[in-house]
């Protein structure tokens, strides 16, 4: 079955191309690289119900290569979860073999109806997706299992590098744990608070806004751009909580003092801008900080991007305060 006939989740707004995160034609002032990154399907998923004993997929992507610091599955593969006893349980992956792949994701399952969630690639553009089930079984759309809408704007870490699978990106994990729809607006290397992106975020209706965007701009850019981003969102959404999160401390800065200085400056300036905004009377603004990757220096793939252990540790720091803040607003 063409996945277009099923339920797509994880989008902020509708787009002409179903599997793009943002309609970039609507925002002409964005840098070209930002527009391209918004064609990546990070955070998007297909939900459906089936009584099949096996699930397969056929899909086509655009980019011929995968990132050197990511698995092919995370970059351009598929990641299936099935609900059991009210919890989403990992069920299997679609391993990409080329830009067009047909793969068995799971088989030999027990009889009975199953609620399924299939995550799409983190770092590639989906051109076509079909989901296959056994010949004598049914497949039908499911209702979106997640409620509300929380936009998460940030860097490659938000987008999902270097999680092992699409469903291991931290916005997806927050959604499965909480039942809240955390929308992945991560932009690899380009979560720099560009003014057109700030304007785009303010255009989007959401229940809350998370700004995990200190990792990409320079310390000076953080000073110059944070105020505009926060004030623009606040002007359009006077009652929505805005949550700022400090950058990870890059493990590559353990010995490279230039990197160490830059990251320290990023986090210092992001916190200073938060304090300025609070002093200026911006309400419902929050800041989360902590030792995001742990203290043993084992939480990254390449000295920058978290591995699954690193994402566990990030969630250990940010999950509880985020959910407590959202709860205050009935989210």
N, C-alpha and C positions, 0 to 999 in steps of 0.2 A: 504494500500500500504506500502511495506517496504520502510522506509525512505532512504535507500541506493539509491533508484531510484530518489530521489529528490536532492536538492542542499544543501550541508553542507557548513556553513560559520564559520569564527572565528578561523581557523587553521593557524599556521605559515608555516607548511610544510605538505606534505602528510605523512601518517603513514600506516604501515601494518594493524593495527587495526583502523578502520575508526573513532571511537569515542574517541581515545586517542589524547591528545594534542601534544605529542612529541613521536617520535620513540626512546624510551629509549635504545633499543638494539644498537643503533648507538653510544651511549655515555656510555661506560662501566664503566667509573670512577665515575659516579654519585653515591651519597649515595642511599641506597636502598629505604629510605623513600621518597626521591625526585622522584625516578622513579615511585613509587606507586602513588604519588600525581599527576604526569603527566598523569596518566590514568583517573583521574577525568575529567569530560567533561565541566568544567567551561569555559564560554565564547563561547561555541559551540552552533550552532543553525541550524535549518532546515528552508529553505525558499521555499515556494510553492504558487501556485495559484489554487484557487478552486471556483466553483460557488455553493458550498454546503451551506445549511442552518444550518448545524451542523458539528462540528469537534470533533473527539474523538481520543484516542491514546491507544496503548497497548505497554508497555515497561518493560524491565527487567534490574535490577541493581544488584550490587554485595554485598554491605555491609548491614547486617541485622539491624544495628542501625543507628540512626541519632544523630547529635551533640546536646549536652545539651543547647547550646546557639544559636541554629538555628531552624527555622521552618522545618518541614518535607518537605514542598514544595521546599524550597531553597536547602535543602540538597540533595534530590533525586527525586524531582518532576519536572514538566514541566510548562512552562510559555509562553502563547500565546499572540502575538501582531498582530493586523491587521491594515493595512495602510488605513487612511481616510483623504481625502483632503491633501495628501502629508505628513501626520504625522503618526508615529507609535502610535497606541492607544491600551492600555491593553484590552484584550478580555476575558481571563479566565486562569485557572490553571488546571494542572493535579495533583490531590492529590494522593500521593502514599499510598497504603494500605499494601503493602508487597514488597518483592523483585521483584515480577511480578504483575503488575497492569494493569487493563483496566479501563479507566475513560472517561466520557464525559467532554470535556473541555468547549464547548460553543454550544448552540442550539437556535432554533427559530430566526435565523438571517434573515435579509431581503434578497430578491433575488438579484442576481448579482454576478459578479466576484470579488474576494477578494484576495489581496496580503497578505500573512501570514508569520510570523516569529515566530518559536517555539524554545524557549531557552531550553537547556538541563540542567540536574542537575549540581549544583556547586561543590558538594562534594562527588559524587559517580561516579562509572564507568558504562556506558551504555553497556549492552551486546546485546540488540536487541530493535528496535523501529519500530513500525508500526503506521501509521496515517490513521484514518478512516473518510470517508465522506458519505453522503447520497447515496443510491443506484443509483439514477438517475442523479448523478452529476459527474463532472470530477475533477481530481487533477493532476497537472503537475508541473515540476520544474520551479522555477523562477530564473532569473539572480541574482547574488549577489548584494544586494542593496548598499553595502558599497565599497568605492574605497580606493586605497593606502593601506599601511600596517604600523601600528605603534605597536611595541612590548612593552607590559607593564609587566615588571618583578618586582615581589614583594612578599609580605607576604600573610597571611590569609585575610587581609583586601582587597588586590588586588583580591584575589580569590573570595571574596564575602561575607565573614563572617562580620556581621550578618544581611545581607539584608533579607527582607521578602520573596523575590522571586528571581529566577535566573536572570531575566531581570533587577533587581534593583542593581546588582553589578555595580560599577562605570565605568569600561571599557565598559560595554554594554550600559550604559546610555550615555556615550560620543559618542559612535557610532551612536545611534539613533538621537542624537541632531545634530551631525556634518556631518553625511554621510561618515565618515572615519572609516576604519576597525581597531579598537583598539583590539589587540590580547591579551587575558588574560593568562599571564604566572605567576599567583600568586601561591605561594607554602606555604600552611598553616604551620606556625612555622619554615619554612625551606628556606625562601628567604635570605640565609646567604652568598651569593656571593661566593659559592664554586667554585674553579678553573674550574672543568669540566663544570659547568653551565655557567660560563663566556665564556668558549671556545664554548659552544653550541650556546649562544646568538650571538657571533661573526660570527658563521657559517651561521646564518640566514640573508637572504636578507630582509631588511626593509627600509622604508622611514625615520623612526625615532625610537629612543629607549628611553623609559621612565623607570627610575630606582627608584622605590618606595620601596626600600629594606632596609631601615634603621631600621625597627621595630624588626627584628629578630636577627641580629648579635650583639654580645657584643660590647661595645665601642672600645675595643682593636681590635676585628675582623674587625670592620669598618676601623680602621686605617691601618690594615694589608692588607685588600682585595680590598678596593675601587679603588685604583690606578690601580691594575691589571685589574679589570673589565672594567673600562673606557678606559684604554689604549688599551686593546685587541679589544674592539669594534671599537675604533677610527682607529687602524691600518688596520682593514679589511674594514672599511666603512668611508673613510676620509672626506666625505662631509655630512654625515647624522647628524642631530641635536641629541644630547643626553641631556635629561632633568632629573635632579635629584630632588626628592621630599623628604622633611623632614618627619620624622615619626610623627604620631599623638601623642599628649601628653596624656598618658593613664590616664583615670579618676580614675583607681585604685591607682594611685600615689598621689591622693589628701591627703591621710592620711598615706599611706604606703611609708615611706621615702626611703626605699631601691629601690622600683620601680621608684620613682620620680628621684632618683640619676641616675639610669641606663638610663632612657629615656632622661634625660638632657645630659648625656654623649654621647648617640647615636647621638642625633641631633647636638651637638657641634662638634663631630668628623667628622660627615658626611659633615658639612659645612666647616670644616678645610680642609678636603681632596679635596673638590671642589675648594677651594681657592688655594691649592697647585697645583692642576692640571691646573688651569687657569694661575697661575704664571709660570708654566713649558711650557706654550705655546699651551695647548690643545684648539683647536678652536671649535666653535659651541657647547659649553657646557653651560648649563643653570641650575639654582637652583631656586626652588619654596619653599617658606616657608610662614607660617602664622598660625593663630589660627584655625586649621583645623576642630575642633569639636565644636566651639563656646565657650562661656564663662559661660553658665548656668549649665554645667555638666549633661546635659540630653541627650547627643548624642550617648550613647553606650548602648548595651544590657547587658554587663557583666563587664563594667569598662575598657574594652580593645577594643572590636569590635564594629564598628558603627552600630546603628540601621538605619532605613531609614532616620530619621531626621539627624543623623550624616553624612550619605552619601550626603544628600542635602548640608550640610555645607561644606563638603570636596569639592564638586563640585563648590560651591560658591567661594572657594579660588583658585582651580587649573584649572578650565575649561577655563576661559578667557586667562590666560597666556599661557596655552598649545596650544590653538587654534591660538593665535597670533604668537607664535613661529613657529608653523607649517606653517602658512600662509606665513611667510617670505621665506620659502623654496618651495613654490608652492604646499604644501600638503593640 
